[in-house]
Structures are given as C-alpha cells and as structure tokens.
Amino acid sequence: MTTGVRHVYAVGIGLGLVGSVAAAAGLALAGSPATGGVALASTIGLVLGFVTLFNREDFDRDHALAYRLGNWGGAVLTVALGLVMLAVGVASILAFG
C-alpha cells in the first residue's frame, strides 16, 4: 500500500490538533484558564496519534481490498472530524477573543 493514506491521516490529525489548540485558547480568553488548560491537555491523544502514525508498519503491507477501502474511509473520516474540530476552535476564538 502506498503512503498516501498515511498522509491523509496526518492532515486530519493535524487539523484536529490545530483546532484543539484554538479551542483551548478560546476557553482561556473567555476567562477560564483552567478549562483551557484541560482542553489543551486533551490534545495529548492527538499528538500521540500523530507520532505513532509514522512509526506503524502496517500501512506498507499488501492488504485485502476491503482493508484498504476501510483504511481510506477512516482517513477521510479523520479529515472530516479534523475540519469540524478546526471550525469549533476558530468559532471559539472568534466568540471569546
């Protein structure tokens, strides 16, 4: 399998990471630095996912068609949820900034 799926996952996780940091900043600007800190701490899962994405070897194996389609579906879903998180972060900054 080519590394194209890996890059799509990286884009989705990156969008989610930026959105999560923006949401934490919006909460801190709203006068709730403790909640902003908790939201910032929740980005650890996204960071770990991003780090382990390039250490995994299963993307390079020759899998069945169903597995590859499911993997692409997961990558597209990750990008969609990353865009949602980015929109939430931007809305948070605009609302409270």
C-alpha positions in Angstrom: 0.0 0.0 0.0 1.3 3.4 -0.8 1.8 6.0 1.9 -1.0 8.2 0.6 -3.3 7.0 3.3 -0.7 7.9 5.9 -0.6 11.5 4.6 -4.4 11.8 4.6 -4.4 10.7 8.2 -1.6 13.2 9.0 -3.7 16.0 7.5 -6.8 15.0 9.5 -4.9 14.7 12.8 -3.0 18.0 12.1 -6.3 19.8 11.5 -7.7 18.4 14.8 -4.6 19.4 16.6 -4.8 23.0 15.4 -8.5 23.1 16.2 -8.0 21.7 19.7 -5.3 24.3 20.5 -7.5 27.0 19.1 -10.4 25.8 21.3 -8.2 25.8 24.3 -7.1 29.3 23.6 -10.7 30.4 23.1 -11.6 29.0 26.5 -8.6 30.7 28.1 -9.6 34.0 26.5 -13.2 33.5 27.8 -11.8 33.8 31.3 -11.5 30.2 32.1 -7.8 29.3 32.0 -8.3 26.1 34.0 -10.7 24.8 31.4 -8.4 25.9 28.7 -5.6 24.0 30.3 -7.7 20.9 30.5 -8.7 21.3 26.8 -5.0 21.8 25.9 -4.1 18.6 27.9 -6.6 16.7 25.8 -4.5 17.3 22.7 -2.1 14.7 24.1 -4.1 12.0 22.3 -3.8 13.8 19.0 -0.1 14.3 19.5 0.4 10.6 20.3 -1.7 9.6 17.3 0.4 11.9 15.0 3.7 10.5 16.4 2.7 6.8 16.1 1.3 7.4 12.6 4.8 7.4 11.0 6.1 4.5 13.1 3.5 2.0 12.0 4.5 -0.6 9.5 1.0 -1.9 8.7 0.5 0.7 6.0 3.2 -0.8 3.9 1.8 -4.3 3.8 -0.2 -5.7 1.0 -3.7 -6.0 2.4 -7.0 -7.1 1.0 -9.2 -4.7 -0.9 -11.8 -4.5 2.0 -9.0 -3.5 4.4 -7.6 -0.8 2.1 -11.1 0.6 1.5 -11.8 0.7 5.2 -8.4 2.4 5.8 -9.2 5.1 3.2 -12.6 5.5 4.8 -11.0 6.0 8.2 -8.6 8.5 6.7 -11.4 10.5 5.1 -13.4 10.4 8.4 -10.3 11.7 10.2 -10.0 14.6 7.9 -13.7 15.4 8.2 -13.5 15.4 12.0 -10.3 17.4 11.9 -12.2 20.1 9.9 -15.0 20.0 12.4 -12.5 20.5 15.3 -10.8 23.3 13.4 -14.2 25.0 12.9 -15.0 24.7 16.6 -11.6 26.1 17.5 -12.0 29.1 15.2 -15.5 29.7 16.4 -14.3 29.6 20.0 -11.6 32.2 19.2 -14.0 34.5 17.4 -16.6 34.2 20.1 -14.4 34.8 23.1 -11.4 36.6 21.6 
